[in-house]
Structure formats: C-alpha cells, structure tokens
C-alpha cells in the first residue's frame, strides 16, 4: 500500500493520469537488467534479451535467472544493475575525457563505480568511497571482481576529501542516500520507512554531503548528482541549491525521445511507467570558475604537498612482474607479506590516499609471500592486467565450478602439481594448489556460495 502523502506529492510532479499509471507500475514485477564487463563480448542467458537504449553494454532479461548458479557472475563478467542508473554513462561520454580523475563518493554496492572504471579504462583513475563499514567490503569485492586496476576503494567521510584533496577531482559522482521512492516495487521496507519527515531529513543530509565534498572538485569539473527517488525536495531543489549556493552551471544531457526520460527543471527523471527500469533522477553540473586556466592545471600542481614515505623493497619482484601484462604500467608495493599493484601514472595521488585516507584496496592484490614462492591472490585472477599464460590452467565443468565457488576441495585429473588458474568457459575463476589427490581451494572464504 503506497503512502497517501507520497501519492499526494506525485500530483505536484505529474498529471493525474500519469500518477495513476505510475502507482500501477509500482505494483508490477521489477525489471531485471545487467551490464556486461568487457571481459566478455557475448551473452550466456537462456532467455530473451533487449538492449538498454542508453548504454551499449546494458541488457534487459525477460526473466530473472539464479545468478548464484552462474560462475560467470562470480567472475565479474557482468553486473546486475538497474537500467536507469546506467544513464550515468551518457554524462561521462558527453562531458568527461577518459584520462580524468573521478570520485564516486557514495559508491556501495558498486554498480556505478564499475561503470565508471570501465569507461575510464587504463587512462583515468577512480576513487570509490563508501562511508558505511559493512557496505565498503561489498564495494571492494565487486570492484575486485570487475577487474580494473584503475580503482582505489576508500572508507572516509565526504569532508575528508573536501579538506585534504581540494581541487583534485575532475568529476565527482554523488549518488546520494535518499528516501528510496524509486525502489518501492523492489523493496517493501522502503515503503514502510517512507515519510514526509524522512524526505526532508534526506534532503538535508544530501546537502551536507555535497557541501562537505565540494572543494574536492576542481574549478570547471563535473558533478553528477543522482538519487533513486521522485520528489522535488531531494532532486530539483537540491540541484538548484548546488547551482545557487555552491556555484555551478546546470548542464544539458543528450537524450532521445524514444527513451521515455522526463526532463525535470532541472535534471532528468526516470519514471517506471515511462521508462523500462526503476525510479531514478540525475542532474549534471559544472563547477563555476573565474579563471580559465584553473581547469587545465596538471595533476601534479593540484596535489597537496606531502612527505614521500620510503617504499618497502618488493621481494621476488621479477617473478611477480612476469604475471602481468605491460608490467611497466604498474607500481608494485609490498605491505608486510602482501603485494599490490596500482597504476604508475597516478602513483603520487595513490600514495597520498594510502597515507592520509582509509584505503580498503589500491589497484589489485597480486600475491602473498609465503616461503620460497609467492602465492597469487584471488584479485589477480580477476584482474584484466593478469597474464593468463603465465599460469598453468584447468577448465572446469559447471559442477566443478560451483564446487570451487563453495570453497570445496576439487580434483583435477592429470593436472600438474602446484598453483593452477581454474577457468570456466575460459574465463578465470581463481586459483587452486594441486597437491596430488586433491586441490587446495584458494577462493576467498568470505565470498563463497553458502546456499544453492
């Protein structure tokens, strides 16, 4: 049952007939959509699919499969993401060069972060932040599975970025915590928790987050503000507050009439009765600048001064570098017995983040140093930078793959001894250590499939 006050609010947004259509749409089955990783270029689902019109790698599925039973899901070959939120890609394509530095401020569980990291590729850097501790580890898991080494996952307050990294970021995405009206047909809890008072509290919290982080955006930089709600308090009013109070120019985003997107004043609304997806709002803005050179300063001149910390010597460096494509593009850093890799192009900024922020992951983990031979970490198998041919490989059947993902011991007939990369449909799933009569499973226990 939709709240009466919520329905009354809709009458300020939409004509009477559309209010009725939207309320009926919120009682229907949610749409299932996925976005492909560039790890693969094909779909494996045994159901009808349609393309998401505003994202070339987005697809609607005619039915929702059991994703848990698909090893390719665990390998990060696709992300189950609301089609509406894929619209972020349109802003990136229109306004952001690929060699940009981006902050995803409220990033968990990671749908938009994986989209941004794929857009930036090897040219840019993404800092993916989540303030809620339980959620930041889910974010880190999804980032690792996606496999791009151009991402640093942090666990900080928004004010930390505004105070410590002023003017550093070319783009900030604030997918703000909201009252969740757009998720009503997916989450009954959102309906029960909704109230006019909560809408106002959310709007205030959103303004605080925006104000705290604003200084981290360089002059001329792009802010993408989004919510999964409908009301004007959290959407248009806050977008206008950013423009008027913080100092920004609202930007148009190219849309096609056939997409069914509704233009707000300002911004863009996705209503489930008009677009195939959940409720969503987005507004793109450009930070004002009074100096035309401010938005062209190189990164080195934007970074705060800091004392360089002496790096720990990386043990068995030559062996580890042989596991990577283009090893010259990566900085290796050893922390105790663990080695990570991150983009050499952004070493100075990543070192600052590692020193002054709570970093859950920088780039991707490569190995743990145990005894004479380094043991590869699971994140390496997920990384697009891994040189697969550097490892012995074994292709698993579906049953074997699911057993592996449950962290069970598996047996590989006629396989060599030692570390083996296991694959499913030739996509890496992780590593095992073959000890003869069975293989020790190196899949992360905290990621294992618990129920089938």
Secondary structure in CASP SS format (residue, H / E / C, confidence):
PFRMAT SS
TARGET T0000
AUTHOR 0000-0000-0000
METHOD secondary structure of the structure
MODEL  1
X C 1.00
X C 1.00
X C 1.00
X H 1.00
X H 1.00
X H 1.00
X H 1.00
X H 1.00
X H 1.00
X H 1.00
X C 1.00
X C 1.00
X C 1.00
X C 1.00
X C 1.00
X H 1.00
X H 1.00
X H 1.00
X H 1.00
X H 1.00
X H 1.00
X H 1.00
X H 1.00
X H 1.00
X H 1.00
X C 1.00
X C 1.00
X C 1.00
X C 1.00
X C 1.00
X C 1.00
X E 1.00
X E 1.00
X E 1.00
X E 1.00
X E 1.00
X C 1.00
X C 1.00
X C 1.00
X C 1.00
X C 1.00
X C 1.00
X C 1.00
X C 1.00
X C 1.00
X C 1.00
X C 1.00
X C 1.00
X E 1.00
X E 1.00
X E 1.00
X C 1.00
X C 1.00
X C 1.00
X C 1.00
X C 1.00
X C 1.00
X E 1.00
X E 1.00
X E 1.00
X E 1.00
X C 1.00
X C 1.00
X C 1.00
X C 1.00
X C 1.00
X H 1.00
X H 1.00
X H 1.00
X C 1.00
X H 1.00
X H 1.00
X H 1.00
X H 1.00
X C 1.00
X C 1.00
X C 1.00
X E 1.00
X E 1.00
X E 1.00
X C 1.00
X C 1.00
X C 1.00
X H 1.00
X H 1.00
X H 1.00
X H 1.00
X H 1.00
X H 1.00
X H 1.00
X H 1.00
X H 1.00
X H 1.00
X H 1.00
X H 1.00
X C 1.00
X C 1.00
X C 1.00
X C 1.00
X C 1.00
X E 1.00
X E 1.00
X E 1.00
X E 1.00
X C 1.00
X C 1.00
X C 1.00
X C 1.00
X C 1.00
X C 1.00
X H 1.00
X H 1.00
X H 1.00
X H 1.00
X H 1.00
X H 1.00
X H 1.00
X H 1.00
X H 1.00
X H 1.00
X C 1.00
X C 1.00
X C 1.00
X C 1.00
X E 1.00
X E 1.00
X E 1.00
X E 1.00
X E 1.00
X C 1.00
X C 1.00
X C 1.00
X H 1.00
X H 1.00
X H 1.00
X H 1.00
X H 1.00
X H 1.00
X H 1.00
X H 1.00
X H 1.00
X H 1.00
X H 1.00
X H 1.00
X H 1.00
X H 1.00
X C 1.00
X C 1.00
X C 1.00
X C 1.00
X E 1.00
X E 1.00
X E 1.00
X E 1.00
X C 1.00
X C 1.00
X C 1.00
X H 1.00
X H 1.00
X H 1.00
X H 1.00
X H 1.00
X H 1.00
X H 1.00
X C 1.00
X C 1.00
X C 1.00
X C 1.00
X E 1.00
X E 1.00
X E 1.00
X E 1.00
X E 1.00
X E 1.00
X E 1.00
X C 1.00
X C 1.00
X C 1.00
X C 1.00
X C 1.00
X H 1.00
X H 1.00
X H 1.00
X C 1.00
X C 1.00
X C 1.00
X C 1.00
X H 1.00
X H 1.00
X H 1.00
X H 1.00
X H 1.00
X H 1.00
X C 1.00
X C 1.00
X H 1.00
X H 1.00
X H 1.00
X H 1.00
X H 1.00
X H 1.00
X H 1.00
X H 1.00
X H 1.00
X H 1.00
X H 1.00
X H 1.00
X H 1.00
X H 1.00
X H 1.00
X H 1.00
X H 1.00
X H 1.00
X H 1.00
X H 1.00
X H 1.00
X E 1.00
X E 1.00
X E 1.00
X E 1.00
X E 1.00
X E 1.00
X E 1.00
X E 1.00
X E 1.00
X E 1.00
X E 1.00
X C 1.00
X C 1.00
X C 1.00
X C 1.00
X C 1.00
X C 1.00
X C 1.00
X C 1.00
X H 1.00
X H 1.00
X H 1.00
X H 1.00
X H 1.00
X H 1.00
X H 1.00
X H 1.00
X H 1.00
X H 1.00
X H 1.00
X H 1.00
X E 1.00
X E 1.00
X E 1.00
X E 1.00
X C 1.00
X C 1.00
X C 1.00
X C 1.00
X C 1.00
X H 1.00
X H 1.00
X H 1.00
X C 1.00
X C 1.00
X E 1.00
X E 1.00
X C 1.00
X C 1.00
X C 1.00
X C 1.00
X E 1.00
X E 1.00
X E 1.00
X C 1.00
X C 1.00
X C 1.00
X C 1.00
X C 1.00
X C 1.00
X C 1.00
X C 1.00
X C 1.00
X E 1.00
X E 1.00
X E 1.00
X E 1.00
X E 1.00
X E 1.00
X E 1.00
X E 1.00
X C 1.00
X C 1.00
X C 1.00
X C 1.00
X C 1.00
X C 1.00
X H 1.00
X H 1.00
X H 1.00
X C 1.00
X C 1.00
X H 1.00
X H 1.00
X H 1.00
X H 1.00
X C 1.00
X C 1.00
X C 1.00
X C 1.00
X C 1.00
X C 1.00
X C 1.00
X C 1.00
X C 1.00
X C 1.00
X C 1.00
X C 1.00
X C 1.00
X C 1.00
X H 1.00
X H 1.00
X H 1.00
X H 1.00
X H 1.00
X C 1.00
X C 1.00
X E 1.00
X C 1.00
X C 1.00
X H 1.00
X H 1.00
X H 1.00
X E 1.00
X E 1.00
X E 1.00
X E 1.00
X E 1.00
X E 1.00
X C 1.00
X C 1.00
X E 1.00
X E 1.00
X E 1.00
X E 1.00
X E 1.00
X E 1.00
X H 1.00
X H 1.00
X H 1.00
X H 1.00
X H 1.00
X H 1.00
X H 1.00
X H 1.00
X H 1.00
X H 1.00
X H 1.00
X H 1.00
X H 1.00
X C 1.00
X C 1.00
X E 1.00
X E 1.00
X E 1.00
X E 1.00
X C 1.00
X E 1.00
X E 1.00
X E 1.00
X E 1.00
X E 1.00
X E 1.00
X E 1.00
X C 1.00
X C 1.00
X E 1.00
X E 1.00
X E 1.00
X E 1.00
X C 1.00
X H 1.00
X H 1.00
X H 1.00
X H 1.00
X H 1.00
X C 1.00
X C 1.00
X C 1.00
X E 1.00
X C 1.00
X H 1.00
X H 1.00
X H 1.00
X C 1.00
X E 1.00
X E 1.00
X E 1.00
X E 1.00
X C 1.00
X C 1.00
X H 1.00
X H 1.00
X H 1.00
X H 1.00
X H 1.00
X H 1.00
X H 1.00
X H 1.00
X C 1.00
X C 1.00
X C 1.00
X C 1.00
X E 1.00
X C 1.00
X C 1.00
X C 1.00
X C 1.00
X C 1.00
X C 1.00
X C 1.00
X E 1.00
X E 1.00
X E 1.00
X E 1.00
X E 1.00
X E 1.00
X E 1.00
X C 1.00
X C 1.00
X E 1.00
X E 1.00
X E 1.00
X E 1.00
X E 1.00
X E 1.00
X E 1.00
X E 1.00
X C 1.00
X C 1.00
X C 1.00
X C 1.00
X E 1.00
X E 1.00
X E 1.00
X C 1.00
X C 1.00
X C 1.00
X H 1.00
X H 1.00
X H 1.00
X C 1.00
X C 1.00
X C 1.00
X C 1.00
X C 1.00
END
